[in-house]
Amino acid sequence: MPLKERNLCLYRSKFFHFCFICLLGLLSACSSVEVFVENREIPFQKTYRSYVLVNKELGIAGFSDPKLDQQVQEALEEQLLAAGFVYDAKQPDLVIRYHSNEDLRQRERVNNMNPYPFWGMRMYDPWLFNPMMGNFNSQVTSTKYALLQVILDVIEPKQDKYLMTLTGVTEVATPKSKTKITLKAIEKTTNTFLEFNFNPTN
């Protein structure tokens, strides 16, 4: 194969590899949130309408970052208010508490470079095993991320038992995306609670 054609193949391969990395970045920025429901000590006995927020009354932070903690608290209260809930610190139907857990992790990915993205890998290619063409070997890249858990405890105060604990689990790839993803997690977690509360079958 002429040198010019080999360089063109190499350029195309690197271009597609770059596009693939950008796509992974976009997907990680739009991390999905999965909500788990636990601690259902008692069933929903009615449609609840009032609440008190433990974090607000006792000054307990649910997140280590004070700014993020305030944003989560405001988002939670706005969502409950929009759903028809009333804040009642004296005789609330429900006691709600939010907190979080963050686990730092590392993911390894093996990238097999294909020098012929348009035509596929040929059965035999003398250039593939050429020591001068080392760019086509498998490459291992590591990316760090945080497994974030946004936890919502919902307690029935008269019986002092859990209606439920909801845990929204998602991944945070960069510090820049943490606020957006965390607010998305608290929104989806609260929505799950509201679905239970306003669904008479629960």
VOBAKOL-578349 format. One line per field, with one value per residue (C-alpha): y, z, x; residue in three letters; residue number from 1. Coordinates in steps of 0.05 Angstrom, whole numbers, plus 5000, padded with zeros to 4 digits. Example, Ala and Ser with C-alpha at 12.3 -4.5 7.8 and 13.67 -1.06 7.14 Angstrom:
REM residues 2
north	[4910/4979]
up	[5156/5143]
east	[5246/5273]
residuo	[Ala/Ser]
num	[1/2]
END
This chain:
REM residues 202
north	[5000/5069/5113/5166/5116/5088/5157/5169/5105/5125/5193/5163/5114/5168/5211/5156/5141/5214/5215/5153/5185/5248/5205/5170/5238/5261/5197/5203/5275/5252/5196/5161/5155/5089/5093/5037/5031/5000/5001/4997/4982/5004/5015/5081/5089/5153/5209/5251/5327/5358/5347/5372/5369/5344/5376/5444/5442/5414/5445/5378/5378/5320/5337/5359/5418/5472/5504/5438/5420/5485/5472/5402/5426/5481/5433/5382/5433/5465/5397/5379/5448/5440/5373/5404/5391/5440/5451/5438/5436/5421/5366/5340/5279/5259/5270/5273/5270/5271/5251/5225/5176/5182/5126/5142/5089/5076/5045/5014/5009/4971/5006/4962/5008/4988/5019/5005/5034/5034/4965/4924/4884/4841/4769/4783/4851/4857/4928/4908/4872/4921/4947/5016/5016/5011/5058/5000/4960/4955/5014/5014/5079/5092/5141/5161/5172/5176/5131/5179/5159/5210/5181/5203/5176/5183/5170/5166/5204/5178/5106/5125/5077/5083/5090/5081/5097/5117/5116/5149/5121/5153/5166/5232/5235/5305/5356/5405/5358/5340/5394/5380/5305/5310/5355/5306/5249/5285/5303/5231/5204/5253/5237/5164/5182/5225/5168/5123/5177/5195/5124/5093/5022/5032]
up	[5000/4982/5040/5024/5028/5093/5124/5100/5134/5198/5197/5187/5243/5292/5271/5285/5351/5371/5352/5394/5455/5445/5441/5506/5539/5517/5543/5610/5615/5607/5658/5672/5743/5770/5832/5883/5935/6003/6077/6065/6137/6129/6067/6045/6085/6052/6005/6047/6040/6090/6109/6150/6125/6178/6143/6145/6217/6247/6200/6176/6109/6062/6017/6034/5986/6021/5955/5925/5989/5986/5913/5928/5987/5945/5887/5933/5966/5900/5873/5934/5934/5860/5875/5927/5991/6049/6098/6169/6223/6280/6257/6190/6154/6136/6160/6102/6104/6047/6047/5998/5988/5938/5918/5874/5822/5760/5694/5644/5570/5517/5450/5390/5334/5265/5209/5158/5187/5121/5095/5158/5182/5127/5139/5127/5125/5125/5152/5213/5245/5223/5284/5251/5254/5330/5332/5312/5375/5430/5478/5549/5576/5648/5668/5738/5759/5821/5836/5868/5912/5929/5986/6009/6074/6081/6152/6181/6247/6284/6277/6274/6215/6145/6088/6043/6029/5958/5929/5863/5835/5779/5754/5756/5704/5718/5775/5725/5712/5785/5801/5740/5751/5825/5814/5762/5813/5868/5817/5794/5865/5889/5828/5848/5918/5889/5844/5905/5945/5893/5869/5910/5896/5938]
east	[5000/5029/5052/5000/4943/4969/4971/4900/4877/4913/4880/4811/4823/4844/4785/4734/4769/4763/4688/4677/4709/4667/4604/4622/4632/4563/4531/4566/4543/4472/4477/4411/4383/4358/4313/4310/4253/4269/4248/4173/4155/4083/4039/4012/3947/3923/3944/3992/3990/4038/4110/4168/4240/4289/4349/4317/4292/4356/4406/4432/4469/4456/4516/4587/4582/4539/4519/4497/4461/4421/4403/4379/4337/4305/4292/4260/4214/4194/4175/4133/4100/4083/4051/4005/4044/4043/4101/4079/4133/4083/4037/4061/4034/4105/4176/4225/4301/4351/4424/4476/4533/4590/4636/4697/4712/4754/4734/4783/4767/4805/4805/4821/4843/4819/4861/4806/4742/4706/4726/4733/4793/4823/4841/4915/4948/5025/5019/4979/5037/5089/5128/5128/5052/5046/4986/4941/4953/4901/4902/4877/4848/4825/4770/4751/4679/4636/4577/4528/4469/4415/4374/4305/4275/4200/4174/4104/4112/4050/4074/4148/4158/4187/4138/4198/4270/4284/4355/4370/4434/4474/4545/4583/4638/4664/4658/4628/4568/4556/4505/4462/4463/4449/4388/4364/4372/4332/4278/4269/4273/4219/4176/4178/4153/4097/4075/4067/4032/3980/3969/3912/3937/4000]
residuo	[Met/Pro/Leu/Lys/Glu/Arg/Asn/Leu/Cys/Leu/Tyr/Arg/Ser/Lys/Phe/Phe/His/Phe/Cys/Phe/Ile/Cys/Leu/Leu/Gly/Leu/Leu/Ser/Ala/Cys/Ser/Ser/Val/Glu/Val/Phe/Val/Glu/Asn/Arg/Glu/Ile/Pro/Phe/Gln/Lys/Thr/Tyr/Arg/Ser/Tyr/Val/Leu/Val/Asn/Lys/Glu/Leu/Gly/Ile/Ala/Gly/Phe/Ser/Asp/Pro/Lys/Leu/Asp/Gln/Gln/Val/Gln/Glu/Ala/Leu/Glu/Glu/Gln/Leu/Leu/Ala/Ala/Gly/Phe/Val/Tyr/Asp/Ala/Lys/Gln/Pro/Asp/Leu/Val/Ile/Arg/Tyr/His/Ser/Asn/Glu/Asp/Leu/Arg/Gln/Arg/Glu/Arg/Val/Asn/Asn/Met/Asn/Pro/Tyr/Pro/Phe/Trp/Gly/Met/Arg/Met/Tyr/Asp/Pro/Trp/Leu/Phe/Asn/Pro/Met/Met/Gly/Asn/Phe/Asn/Ser/Gln/Val/Thr/Ser/Thr/Lys/Tyr/Ala/Leu/Leu/Gln/Val/Ile/Leu/Asp/Val/Ile/Glu/Pro/Lys/Gln/Asp/Lys/Tyr/Leu/Met/Thr/Leu/Thr/Gly/Val/Thr/Glu/Val/Ala/Thr/Pro/Lys/Ser/Lys/Thr/Lys/Ile/Thr/Leu/Lys/Ala/Ile/Glu/Lys/Thr/Thr/Asn/Thr/Phe/Leu/Glu/Phe/Asn/Phe/Asn/Pro/Thr/Asn]
num	[1/2/3/4/5/6/7/8/9/10/11/12/13/14/15/16/17/18/19/20/21/22/23/24/25/26/27/28/29/30/31/32/33/34/35/36/37/38/39/40/41/42/43/44/45/46/47/48/49/50/51/52/53/54/55/56/57/58/59/60/61/62/63/64/65/66/67/68/69/70/71/72/73/74/75/76/77/78/79/80/81/82/83/84/85/86/87/88/89/90/91/92/93/94/95/96/97/98/99/100/101/102/103/104/105/106/107/108/109/110/111/112/113/114/115/116/117/118/119/120/121/122/123/124/125/126/127/128/129/130/131/132/133/134/135/136/137/138/139/140/141/142/143/144/145/146/147/148/149/150/151/152/153/154/155/156/157/158/159/160/161/162/163/164/165/166/167/168/169/170/171/172/173/174/175/176/177/178/179/180/181/182/183/184/185/186/187/188/189/190/191/192/193/194/195/196/197/198/199/200/201/202]
END
